[in-house]
Amino acid sequence: MMSSTMNLMWFRQDLRTFDNTAFAACCEHAQQNHAGVIGVVYLTPKQWQSHRKSLWQIDLILRQIRALEQSLSQLNIGIIIRVVDDFALQATDVLELCQQLSISHVFANLEYPVNEVARDQYIARQAQSLGIVTQWFDDSQVIAPQRIVTDKGMPYKVFTPFYKRWLAMIETADLTLSPTPAAMAINTTQVAKDSRNTNTNTNDYITIDAFYRAYLTPTPALDKQLNHVGKLAQLLYPAGEAAAQSRLDDFLKKHIADYNTARDVPALNNHLGATSRLSPYLAIGMLSPRLCYLKARQKLNSQQGLGSEKDIMRWISELAWRDFYYDVMVNRPDIVKGKAFLTPLDESVAWRYDLADFESWYQGKTGVPLVDAAMRCLNATGFMHNRLRMVVAMYLSKNLLIDWRWGEAYFMQHLVDGDFASNNGGWQWSASVGTDAQPYFRVMNPFSQAATHDPDASYIQYWVPELATVPANIINDEQKLQTYLTQHPHIAYPKLDTPTKVSRTMAIEAFKKPVK
Ligand SMILES: Cc1cc2nc3c(=O)[nH]c(=O)nc-3n(C[C@H](O)[C@H](O)[C@H](O)COP(=O)(O)OP(=O)(O)OC[C@H]3O[C@@H](n4cnc5c(N)ncnc54)[C@H](O)[C@@H]3O)c2cc1C
């Protein structure tokens, strides 16, 4: 059955029903106007491949769509799953869909990267000419981009003052959550099923294997990733809003009180680390960032005087980093096109494009144990700890002086939480070419990082089993490790060609000496 008026909720990076700003508005509008609500979600394989979306993330999206479909059906809302190659076809398709289903209103949450903005602006114009109302909402951040500005109305370039304002704004803003809407009077589940264009398999459900075979261009590297995804993804990143919310609750209960120190120890919690691991859920919008903030805030209020205020505030500040990098991306859209925030500095560095060095980095075979462990962890699980992301990014962009854009792209292709703004921000920070970045002469020493953050080398030995018999004090000491490897030639682990001290000095020189 189809009502004469129907609202379309276009789900994108907001695959949830709870505290979804556009979805709440869509349902409220429908209830007031006796309209039905139908959802749509697009799978855009060519666009995803050109944006280097990892199979880890595509898999999570596919599983979450399934979970979302079930939650929506409880609300009498059907969801149409459409597969179109790219954003251009998506724009045409969504407008055609509106006409086919007599949609009067389209609701969506904003996406901020340039291609997405261009697509939405086009759709808004075309829809208007067809008499369809489009409504767009800020949703994916705690505080939307471009709301936090200096006294002169300029964007912040440095995190700390941005954060102070961010906190002040939250204090004064009435940050509320939109509950999951009540069930709709008109049931659209059958209409939605009839409007799918997927032809893949049973139960109208596309698995990552089927999606990969049907729509993506296979490569040996992707085959390998698919294999890892098949083994671990459901275990490490369960789908469903309830799973995301319970991970949040679990983190607040068990780990946030020690966050400030435990966050830097990757071996904790069975080598999963003691951070929240909510980034995969935030990246695809399975979880509301405002819910994260408000629950942490609630915890803070209940813990006053118990000594964990600093830890909780530290975690809250990480949510603000996420907002900060979105703010940077929206204010400097050229970074989406490969530009660095500090363009002249970036262009003055003679970046290397050495495939063999790059390969040893991404395969985890550099001869630097912490770097190798972290890269192997990324390849096998789709995730890496924040500190290790900084260590490997600095090693690639400083010690190896390889263009940070190569590393940025590799991360996107492999991270389950791949998010353009945070990833680009992290890479530019590490390569000293970003906003509020590390000065170029600060190069983390991966051996002292290991000695501090993995003192018993248990994280390293977990991911680099070749070193399982080598004592920790040797693994975490560059000189001793080289001597040990020479004395134990049966250990199949590479020796370093260039000591990190030397490559560090060369990197600093390269930053000082502009390309002629
Ligand atoms: C080179 C590099 C690349 C990165 N790429 C990504 C990426 O593609 N996607 C991504 O979500 N994060 C990225 N980060 C940021 C950070 O490493 C991850 O967000 C974090 O490791 C996720 O783990 P968690 O959820 O347990 O974080 P927690 O420590 O529990 O933090 C909570 C949340 O705060 C946000 N957050 C934490 N640290 C940062 C940060 N430095 N910048 C922005 N947001 C942050 C995340 O959303 C995270 O889920 C990158 C960092 C670096 C240095």
The ligand as a Tripos MOL2 file, in Angstrom:
@<TRIPOS>MOLECULE
LIG
   53    58     1     0     0
SMALL
NO_CHARGES

@<TRIPOS>ATOM
      1 C1         47.6360    8.7450   11.1640 C.3       1 LIG1
      2 C2         46.2830    8.6880   11.8500 C.ar      1 LIG1
      3 C3         45.1740    8.2640   11.1250 C.ar      1 LIG1
      4 C4         43.9060    8.2080   11.7340 C.ar      1 LIG1
      5 N1         42.8260    7.7990   10.9970 N.ar      1 LIG1
      6 C5         41.5890    7.7800   11.5710 C.ar      1 LIG1
      7 C6         40.4430    7.3840   10.8330 C.ar      1 LIG1
      8 O1         40.5040    7.0960    9.6260 O.2       1 LIG1
      9 N2         39.2490    7.3390   11.4780 N.ar      1 LIG1
     10 C7         39.1300    7.6780   12.7940 C.ar      1 LIG1
     11 O2         38.0160    7.6120   13.3350 O.2       1 LIG1
     12 N3         40.1790    8.0740   13.4960 N.ar      1 LIG1
     13 C8         41.4140    8.1380   12.9410 C.ar      1 LIG1
     14 N4         42.4900    8.5240   13.6850 N.ar      1 LIG1
     15 C9         42.2800    8.9870   15.0600 C.3       1 LIG1
     16 C10        42.3970    7.9180   16.1680 C.3       1 LIG1
     17 O3         43.5630    7.1830   15.9980 O.3       1 LIG1
     18 C11        41.2030    6.9600   16.1980 C.3       1 LIG1
     19 O4         40.0100    7.6960   16.2000 O.3       1 LIG1
     20 C12        41.2340    6.0950   17.4540 C.3       1 LIG1
     21 O5         42.3970    5.3360   17.4760 O.3       1 LIG1
     22 C13        40.0270    5.2120   17.4700 C.3       1 LIG1
     23 O6         40.0670    4.3640   18.5760 O.3       1 LIG1
     24 P1         38.9770    4.4610   19.7310 P.3       1 LIG1
     25 O7         37.6170    4.5040   19.1410 O.co2     1 LIG1
     26 O8         39.2640    3.3740   20.6820 O.co2     1 LIG1
     27 O9         39.3170    5.8660   20.3320 O.3       1 LIG1
     28 P2         39.0900    6.4990   21.7790 P.3       1 LIG1
     29 O10        40.4350    6.7890   22.3260 O.co2     1 LIG1
     30 O11        38.1800    5.7100   22.6030 O.co2     1 LIG1
     31 O12        38.4250    7.9090   21.4190 O.3       1 LIG1
     32 C14        37.0070    8.0710   21.2750 C.3       1 LIG1
     33 C15        36.6620    8.6200   19.9170 C.3       1 LIG1
     34 O13        37.2610    9.9090   19.7420 O.3       1 LIG1
     35 C16        37.6410   10.0780   18.3780 C.3       1 LIG1
     36 N5         39.0950   10.2690   18.3150 N.ar      1 LIG1
     37 C17        40.0280    9.7610   19.1430 C.ar      1 LIG1
     38 N6         41.2560   10.2070   18.8080 N.ar      1 LIG1
     39 C18        41.0830   10.9890   17.7220 C.ar      1 LIG1
     40 C19        41.9760   11.7380   16.9030 C.ar      1 LIG1
     41 N7         43.2890   11.7940   17.1380 N.pl3     1 LIG1
     42 N8         41.4690   12.4120   15.8530 N.ar      1 LIG1
     43 C20        40.1470   12.4070   15.5920 C.ar      1 LIG1
     44 N9         39.2550   11.7190   16.3450 N.ar      1 LIG1
     45 C21        39.7180   11.0200   17.3920 C.ar      1 LIG1
     46 C22        37.2580    8.8050   17.6450 C.3       1 LIG1
     47 O14        36.0090    8.9960   17.0400 O.3       1 LIG1
     48 C23        37.1890    7.7770   18.7700 C.3       1 LIG1
     49 O15        36.3190    6.7000   18.4890 O.3       1 LIG1
     50 C24        43.7750    8.5930   13.0880 C.ar      1 LIG1
     51 C25        44.9050    9.0180   13.7920 C.ar      1 LIG1
     52 C26        46.1450    9.0600   13.1880 C.ar      1 LIG1
     53 C27        47.3330    9.5100   13.9820 C.3       1 LIG1
@<TRIPOS>BOND
     1     1     2 1
     2     2     3 ar
     3     2    52 ar
     4     3     4 ar
     5     4     5 ar
     6     4    50 ar
     7     5     6 ar
     8     6     7 ar
     9     6    13 1
    10     7     8 2
    11     7     9 ar
    12     9    10 ar
    13    10    11 2
    14    10    12 ar
    15    12    13 ar
    16    13    14 ar
    17    14    15 1
    18    14    50 ar
    19    15    16 1
    20    16    17 1
    21    16    18 1
    22    18    19 1
    23    18    20 1
    24    20    21 1
    25    20    22 1
    26    22    23 1
    27    23    24 1
    28    24    25 2
    29    24    26 1
    30    24    27 1
    31    27    28 1
    32    28    29 2
    33    28    30 1
    34    28    31 1
    35    31    32 1
    36    32    33 1
    37    33    34 1
    38    33    48 1
    39    34    35 1
    40    35    36 1
    41    35    46 1
    42    36    37 ar
    43    36    45 ar
    44    37    38 ar
    45    38    39 ar
    46    39    40 ar
    47    39    45 ar
    48    40    41 1
    49    40    42 ar
    50    42    43 ar
    51    43    44 ar
    52    44    45 ar
    53    46    47 1
    54    46    48 1
    55    48    49 1
    56    50    51 ar
    57    51    52 ar
    58    52    53 1
@<TRIPOS>SUBSTRUCTURE
     1 LIG1         1 GROUP 0 **** ****
